[in-house]
Structures are given as C-alpha cells and as structure tokens.
C-alpha cells in the first residue's frame, strides 16, 4: 500500500518489489532492485527516507525519521525482521539484525553488523567494518572474511526474491 501524503509521493525504483501488505507513506525514495517485505512500514510523513539500491527491508521492519529529518540508507543494506529504524545514516552493505533498534540520530558505518536485538542508542555512531551487540550496542569484533562471504550471499537472496515476486506474484487462496 503506497500512499501520497502532504504533497509527497513515494518513488519506487525499477525492479523493486513492495509487498501489498507493506505501507509506504509520503516522502520516501526507494532505489532499484530492492525488497520491501510483508508488513514493513516506511513512514515519510514528516521527514524523508532515502533507500539505496538492492536493499532488503524484511517483514515487520519500521523505518521512520524525526520531523524535517533525513534517514539515508545505503546500497545493499539488510534489515532483519522486526527491526526499528529511526537513524540518520546507515551506510552501504550494513546489516541490521532481527529485532534490533537503531535510534534517532544514530549512524551505522559501511559493512558493519548490528546483532539481533541490539540497541544503537540516540546519536550513537557505529564505525565501519565491525560487529556490534548488546544494549547499548558495543563493538564485539572486527568484520571477518566469513561475514563478508555470508552476507554477500544473504543480500543476493533478497535481490533474487524481489525478482521472483515481481515475476510470478502471489496467488490469494482465501478471501
């Protein structure tokens, strides 16, 4: 469900799949070949959300920004199921784990991983190429080759899934 609001109409890039049960409102720009999963909510009602290409917003993710704010999300970012995002900047190739919270004004560096259930506090800055965990999120280790290999595969899974949804669609069984 894609809604114009307050003079802003969402922009959806070529090859991007937006589930019919997702809600995309207002001042939102989504890049090419993204996956916006079932039940995701992207609220650009009083701030702007910009999502790069080949990004996966999995089921139940909420992305919102403060009034007059900009939430800039890079290319090939992965948001795990149920993540809550109010951040200013999430750089390319970052991974935000299932159920994680990235709060107002926070920034997550390129290729960093925020572990499941972690809380990146208001205005906290996560550097590039690290894994963080906990509440508040703290660096637990540097990114390793195994992480890059696993997430290169994982990110491609959602790019391919978007293609598949657009190609074959879903078939409703019951009314």
C-alpha positions in Angstrom: 0.0 0.0 0.0 1.7 3.1 -1.3 0.3 6.5 -0.2 0.9 10.1 -1.1 0.9 12.4 1.9 1.3 16.1 2.4 2.4 16.7 -1.2 4.9 13.9 -1.3 4.5 10.7 -3.4 6.8 7.7 -2.8 9.3 7.0 -5.5 9.9 3.3 -6.2 12.9 2.2 -8.3 12.8 -0.2 -11.2 12.8 -3.9 -10.2 11.9 -3.1 -6.7 9.3 -5.4 -5.0 6.9 -3.8 -2.5 4.6 -6.2 -0.8 0.9 -5.4 -1.0 0.9 -5.6 2.8 3.7 -3.1 3.3 2.9 0.5 3.9 5.0 3.2 2.2 3.9 6.8 3.0 4.9 10.2 1.7 8.5 11.4 1.3 10.2 8.0 0.6 12.6 7.2 -2.2 13.5 3.5 -2.8 16.2 2.5 -5.2 16.3 -0.2 -7.8 16.0 -4.0 -7.2 15.0 -3.7 -3.5 12.8 -6.0 -1.5 10.2 -4.4 0.8 8.7 -7.2 2.8 5.2 -8.0 4.1 4.1 -5.8 6.9 7.1 -3.4 6.6 6.2 0.3 7.3 8.2 3.2 5.8 6.8 6.5 7.1 8.0 9.5 5.3 5.2 11.6 6.8 7.3 14.4 8.3 10.8 13.5 7.3 12.5 12.0 4.3 13.6 8.4 3.8 16.1 7.5 1.1 16.9 3.9 0.4 19.7 2.8 -2.0 19.5 0.0 -4.5 19.5 -3.7 -3.7 18.4 -3.1 -0.1 16.3 -5.6 1.8 13.7 -4.4 4.2 12.4 -7.6 5.7 9.0 -8.3 7.2 7.8 -6.2 10.1 10.6 -3.5 9.8 9.6 0.0 10.7 11.5 2.9 9.3 10.7 6.5 10.4 12.5 9.8 10.9 12.1 12.8 13.1 10.4 16.0 11.8 12.4 17.6 9.0 15.0 14.8 9.3 16.6 12.6 6.6 17.1 8.9 7.0 19.7 8.0 4.4 20.1 4.2 3.8 22.8 2.9 1.5 23.0 0.3 -1.1 22.7 -3.5 -0.3 21.7 -2.8 3.3 19.8 -5.7 5.0 17.2 -5.0 7.7 16.2 -8.2 9.6 12.7 -9.0 10.6 11.1 -6.6 13.1 14.0 -4.0 13.2 13.0 -0.5 14.2 14.9 2.3 12.4 15.0 6.0 13.3 18.6 6.6 12.3 20.1 9.4 10.2 22.5 7.2 8.2 23.1 3.6 7.6 25.9 3.1 5.1 26.3 0.7 2.2 26.4 -3.1 3.0 25.4 -2.7 6.6 23.3 -5.4 8.3 20.7 -4.6 11.0 19.7 -7.8 12.7 16.3 -9.0 13.6 14.6 -7.0 16.3 17.4 -4.5 16.5 16.7 -0.8 17.2 18.7 2.0 15.6 17.6 5.2 17.4 17.3 8.8 16.5 20.4 10.5 15.1 22.4 7.2 15.1 24.8 6.3 12.3 26.0 2.8 11.2 29.2 2.6 9.2 29.7 0.7 6.0 29.7 -3.1 6.2 29.0 -3.1 9.9 26.7 -5.6 11.5 24.3 -4.7 14.3 23.5 -8.1 16.0 19.9 -9.3 16.6 18.1 -7.5 19.4 20.8 -4.9 19.8 20.1 -1.2 20.6 22.1 1.5 18.9 21.3 4.5 21.2 20.3 8.0 20.2 23.2 9.8 18.3 25.5 6.8 18.7 28.0 6.2 15.8 28.9 2.7 14.8 32.2 2.6 12.9 32.8 0.8 9.6 33.6 -2.9 9.4 32.7 -4.0 12.9 30.1 -6.3 14.6 28.2 -4.7 17.5 25.9 -6.3 20.0 24.1 -5.5 23.2 22.2 -2.6 24.8 23.8 -0.2 24.3 25.5 -1.7 21.2 29.2 -2.1 21.7 31.9 -3.4 19.3 32.5 -7.1 19.9 34.9 -7.7 17.0 36.1 -6.6 13.6 34.4 -7.8 10.4 35.8 -11.0 9.1 36.0 -12.6 5.7 33.4 -15.2 6.8 30.9 -12.3 7.5 31.5 -10.8 4.1 31.0 -14.2 2.4 27.8 -15.0 4.3 26.3 -11.5 3.8 27.2 -11.3 0.1 25.2 -14.5 -0.3 22.4 -13.3 2.0 22.0 -10.0 0.3 21.7 -11.6 -3.1 19.0 -13.9 -1.8 16.7 -10.9 -1.3 17.6 -9.3 -4.7 16.7 -12.6 -6.3 13.5 -12.9 -4.2 12.3 -9.4 -5.3 12.8 -10.6 -8.9 10.8 -13.8 -8.2 7.9 -11.9 -6.5 7.7 -9.5 -9.4 7.8 -12.3 -12.0 5.3 -14.8 -10.5 3.5 -12.8 -7.9 1.4 -14.2 -5.1 -1.8 -16.1 -5.5 -4.5 -15.4 -2.9 -6.1 -18.6 -1.7 -8.9 -17.4 0.7 -10.9 -14.2 0.8 
